[in-house]
Amino acid sequence: MIMSDNFIDASSASHPDSVLRLSSAVHRFAIPFINPKDQISFETSFNTCSKSHSNTIAAMQQADNRRREIKAAMASGKVIHTSLSTSLKEYIPVVNQILLSCKFQPEVARLDKHLVFSWSSGIEYNKYNKSKEFSDSEALMFELVLSIATYALSESNVGCDSCVDGDFPKASRQFAKAAGIFQYLGEDVLPNWMANSAQHAELENETLAETRVGVCLAMQHLYMAMAQQMAVATVLAKPGTPNYALLGKLSSGIAAELETFVTTFRSKSPVQLSRIDPSFLTLITFLINIQHSLGLYFLGRSLWLNCEYGVAIAAISEATVAARTRTTPTGRGLPEIESTSPLQSLSPELSNYRKHMVSLLQSWEKDNMLVYFNKVPPSVPADKALKPIRMKKVEEYCLDIKDPLPFSLPGICDEQEVSSPTKVESKTSESTDESSKGTNPPSYDDAMNNSSFQQQVDCDLARELQDKLNSE
């Protein structure tokens, strides 16, 4: 059969590249930064209580070396996130090991010099205020949390790089990994640290976004949405006709995940939400609505292939309406793209997407009027509506727990009456280093399985002990 050059089979017309680009549009966050003036040294600060233990000294030196690498990576003009992630991955377990060592041996974990950690936020970075505001804390937990959050954001930036390169499967894995790290912060680390804090209200207003439970839980949803975006892009990038029904459900699920991100952030951390770059919030509003439109577009393509022509036309009509610019700030549709907005980069893709839908709709309406004669409903019936699915799963993050390091102070012997944690240490293991005049800490597993000891090492006590460490 010979067809004229003007013949267009609307049912088999492929989706344009603009659909792929709009589906895969994501946000790249800045990373938190260590204050360049921050010159702390674990080895110097813990010199007296660690100098009799070679493995403790080695751990302190390792922490200092990794932290210098992290600062150097941050200070470079263009951050290489793969290298930064590697340094953070090695640094975080050591910082946690030092923290556990202080928890388990509060009587001998003394500082020769105060540790004051100074960080700026990446999530709160605002293009209208590019000067970094640093937040200081003497808590080791602050350093641990910011390091883990930086690791999450660095991994997400690796995902953004993969997305730019067209490696959507790798990008999806990276975003799922970032989601898992933020989930770990929001569900495990931060609730214990902040619970029952006397300065909770003050912390809410003054601490960085990365240290707030609500922010981390919200970021988990954001990165799961981005991971699912990459799954959609993976399908769209393959040759042939994709499973449009699946794509519609996935796009609807992305919109639902992004809406959950906004509601979680707004309800749990409104103070930090007010500090975020307004252009980012505009982007999220854009993405929610464009994903709704894409979901309806994919639904329409699926229905047309299944010979449900009237409902398919209704779906494309709704997709067209959802992709229009809204006339009021709270109206239906996309936010207006201002001339200085980062969304300007998507304007050509949005224009092509709209033209494609208009052309497709006109072609389908003509075919239906001349050939199929299906009734076109005013909207997609409830029994044909999209049912959102969330296909991607969080890649769970688990911190590598190392046994506490031994500390000791000159003049403190094994028989001296000390606190309960030290008593547990003496029951668990005897010191093999006679010159240390102290005892080795219990292993992490032994300590955590001792009920009397466990009662004294919860995170509230850890906070008190940290305050004590830095006040003496």
N, C-alpha and C positions, 0 to 999 in steps of 0.2 A: 504494500500500500504506500502510495506516494502522497506526502502532505505538503501543502504550500508553506512557504517561509513564514507566513503570517499566522499559522495555526499554533495555538497555545493550549496545551492540556493543563488546565488549572489544577487538576487533582494530583498531577505528578510534578508540578513546579517545585523546585528545591527552595529551601529557606535561604535567604541572603546572608552574607557574612556579617551584616549588622546585627542579626539575631545572636550570633555567637559572641560578638564583642559586648553587646549589652548584657547578655547572660553572665559573662565572666568579669564584669566590672567590679573591682574590689578596692578597699582602702588600705593604704600603707601607713601605719603608725610610726611616729618617731619612737626611738628607744629612750629609756631613762639614761641620764648621764651622771657619772661620778664627778663631783666638784674637782676641777683640776688643781685647786689649792689643797685638796685633801692629801696629806702626806702621812697617813697612819701606817703603822707597822705592827703586825701581830707579834713578831719576834721580839721587838723592843718592849712592847707593852706587857707581855707575859714573861719577860726575861727571868725574873727571880724564881717564879714557881715552875718554870719549865727547864731551867738550865741544867738540872741534874738528870734529865731524861732525853736521850738522843732522839728517840722516835717523836717526842713532843716538839723538840726543836725543829726536826725535819718537817713536821706538819705545818708549823708556823712559817717556816721558810717557803714551803710550797704555797701556802695561802698568800703570802706577800708576792711571790713571783707571778701567780695567776692573776692577782688583782692588778699588778703593774701591766700585764699583758692586756687586761680588759680596758684599763684606762688608756693605754696606747692605741688600742683599736678604736675606742670612742673618739680620741683626739684627732684621728686621721681625717682628711678631707672627705673621703668616701668610705663609709664603714663597710668592711667585708663581713657580712653577717655569718657566713659559714665559719670563719676563723673566730669571730666573737662567740658564737655558740659553743665552739669547741672549748674555749677557755672557760666560759661560764659553766659548762657541764663538768669540768674538772674542779672548778673553784667551789661550787655549791656544796658538795659533800664534805669538803674540808671545813668550811665555815660552820656547817651543821655539827660536825664533829667537835669543834671548839666550843660551840654552844652547849652541847650535851656534856662536855667535860666540865664546864662551869656549873651546870645544873647538878651534876652528880658529886661535885667536890667543892661546895661553896666555901668551906673553911680555909681551903688552901689556894683557891683560884683568885689570886690577888693581882692587881694591875700596878705596874711601875709607872705607867703613863696612860692617861685617859684615852679611850678610843671614841672618837667623835666621827660618825659616818655622815657624809653629806651627799645627797642625791637630788636630782631634778626629775620631774615626771615626764614620761613620754606621752602618755594618754592625754594629759592636760596641755600639751604643747599647742600653742595658738599662733597662727601666722600673723595675727595683729599684735602679738606681744612676743617677739622672738628672743628676748632676753630671758635666759633660764633663771628661775627662782629656785634656790636650793633649800632643802629641808634637812635639818640636822637632828641626829639622835645618837645617844650612847648605847642603845639597845642592840645587841648582836642579832636579835630577831629582825630588827629593821633592815639590817644589812642582808640577812638571809632572804627576806621577803622581796626586797628590791632586786636582788640578784636573780631570784627565780622568775619574777615578773619580766625582767630584762631578757632572760633566756626565752620566755614565751614569745615576747614581741620580736626578738631576733629570729626565732624559728618562723614566725609568721612572715617576716620580710624575706626569708629564704623562699617561702611559698609564693610571695609576690614576684620574686625574680623568676621562678619556674613558670608562673602564669604568663609573664611577659615573653618567655622563651617558647611558649606553646606546649610545655610539658604539664598538662593539666592533671594527670594522675599523681605526679609527684607533688604538685601544688596542693592537691586535695589532702594528701597524707600530712603535709606540713601544717596545714590549717587545723586538721584534726588533732595533731600533736599539740599545737598551741592551745587549742580548746581544752585538752586534757590537763595541761599545766595550770591554766587558770582555774579549772575545776578543782584541782588539788589545793590551790591557794584558797579558793572560796569556801570549800567544804571541810578541809582538814586543818590547814595551818592558821589562817586568820581568825576563825571563830574561837579557837582555843586561846590565841594571843589576846584578843580584844575582850573576851568574856569577862563581865563583872569589873571592868576597869573603872577606877574612880575618875579617870580623865576621859571617859568615853565621849562626852559631849565636846570637850575641847579637841580631842583627836579628830572627831567628825569634821570639824571646821578647818583644821590646820594641816592634817597629814595628807600625803600624796594619794592620788587616786588609786595607785597600785596597791596600797595597803588597806583598802576598804573591801569588805566582804561583798557588798552589793555590786561594786564595780567588777570584781573578778567573776562573779556569777553571771553578770551581764556579758562580759567579754567571752565567756564560754559559748553563749548562744550566738554571738556575732561570728566567731570563728567556725562554729558548726554550720552556720548559714553559708559562709565562704567556702567551706569544704564541699558542701553540696552544690554550690555554683560550679565548682571545678568538675564535679561528676557530670553535670549537665553539659558543660563545655566539652568534656571528653566524648560524650555521645554525639554531639553536634559536629565535632571535628572529623568524625569517621565518614567515609564515603557511603553513599546509598541513603535510602529512606530510613530515618530513625524511628524508634518507638515513640510516636508523638504523645500517646496516652500517658506513658510513663513520664515523659518530659513535663507534661502539664502538671502532673501530681507533684513532681519534684520542685518545679518552680513555685507552685502554691505553698509547698512546705518551706521553701526558702523565705518567702514573704512572711509566713507565720513565725519562723525563727527570728527574723529581723524585728518583727513586732514585739516578740518576747524580750529581745535585747533592750528595746526602748522602754517597755513597761517596767522591766526589772531595774534598769538604771534609774529611771525616774522615781520609782517607789522606794528603792533601797539606798540610793546615794544621790539625792537631788543637789546637794552642795557641789559635788564633783561634776555633775552633769552641767551645771551652770558655768563651769570653767573650761569646758571643751570648745574647740574651734567651731563656731556656728556653721561653717561651710561643711564640716563633717556631718552635722545633724541634717543639713539640707541634702547631702548625699544619701544618707540613710532613708530619708523620706522618698527621694527619687527611686532608690533601689526597691523599696517596698512596693511602690506603685508600678514600676516597670516589671517586677516579677509577677505581680497580679496580671498585668497585661500579657506578658509572655505565657503565663499559665493558660489564659483564655485562648491565645493564639494557637498554642500546641493542642489544646482541646479541640478547637475548630478543625485543625488539620487532621486530627485523629477521626473525628466524626465524619468528615468528608470522605476519607478513605473507607469508612464503614458504610458509606452510602446513606448517611443521615444528613442529607443536604440542607434541609431547612434549619435544623438545630445548629449545624456547622456555621451557617451564615449568621445566626444569632450570636454565636460565640465570637466570631471575628468582629462583629459590630461592637460587642462589649469590649473586646480587646482594643479596638480603635478609640473608643471613648476613654478607656483607662489610660491610654498613652497621650491624651491631650493635656495641654498646660492648664492648670486650674485657674479659675477666675478670681477665687478668694483664697486667703491663707489656709482656711480649714475645709475648702471644697475638695471634690473628688478630682483626681488627676495628678499630674506631675508638677512639682514646684517650678516656678519660673527660673530659667537659667540666666543669671546676670553675666554681664560682659567680663567681669573679673573672677567669675566662679570657676573652680577646677572642673566643674561639669561641662565647661565649654569644649573640652576634648571629646565629649560624647555627643555633642550637637550634630555632627555629620551622620553618626550612626543612628541617632534618633530620627533624623529627617528621612534617611533611607528606609528605616523600619516602618515609619508612617506611610511613605509612598508605596512600599511593598504591600501593606495591608489594604490600602485604598484600591490598588490595582487588583489584588486578589479578590477583594470583596465584589468589585464590579464584575470581574470575570465569573465568579460563582453565581451572582445574582442573575446574570445573563443566561448562564447554563441552566439554572433552575427554572427560569421563566420559559425557556425554549424547549427544554428536554425533560426535566425531572418533575416539575410541578409540585414540589413539596411545600407544605405550609411553613412559613417562617414565624416562629413564636417571638413575642416582644423581648424575651430574655431567655437564657438557658434554663430549662426546667430543672427542678430540684433533683430529680432522679438522674439527670445527666451532669450535674454540677461536679466540679473538681473536689476530690477528697485528698487533702494534703498528706504527703508522706515525708518522713525524715529518714532517709536511707543510711546516711553516714553515721558512724558511731565514734564517740570520743576515743582517742588513743590515750589510754590511762597513763598517767605519769606517776612514777614511784621514786621517791628520793632514796638514793643509795646510803643506807645507814651504816656508819662506821662506829666501832667501839670507842668509848671515851678515851682520851689521852690521859696519862698519869701526870699529876701536878704534885709538888711538895714544897714546903717552906723550911728554911733552915731553923732548927730548934724545935720543930714539931715531930715528936716521936710516935710510934705506934700505940704506946700505952696511954698517951694523953687523951683526956676526955674531950671528945669533939662531937659534932652533930651526928644524927642518925645516918645520913648518907655515908659518912666516913666509917661508921660501924658496919654498915653493909659491905663496904669495900674490904674491910679487914676479915670478914667472914667469907667473902667470895674468893679472894686470892691474896696471897702473901707477897710482899715486895721482894724482888730478887736483887734490887739495887740498894745495897747497904748504905751507899753514900747519899741516897736521896732523903733519908730520914722521913719518909712518908710511905704511903701505900698506893698500890695500883688500883685504879677504879674497877668496878665490876664490868663485865661485858654488857653490851646493851640489852641482850636477851635476858641475862640473869637479873639485871637490875629491874627491868620492866615486869618480870615475873614475881618479884618480891612485893607483896601487897603493902607492907608497912612503908617500904621505900617509895612505891608508886604514888602513895598519897601525898608525898612531899615533892614530887617532881612534875606536877601538872603545870600548865603554862602560866597560871596566875603566880605560882611560887617562882617560876623561872623569871618572870618579870620583876618580882621583888628582889630576887637574888642579883639580877643584873643591875638594878638600882643600887643595891648594897655594894656591889663590886666597884662601881664607878664613883662612889661617894667616899671611899676610904683611900 
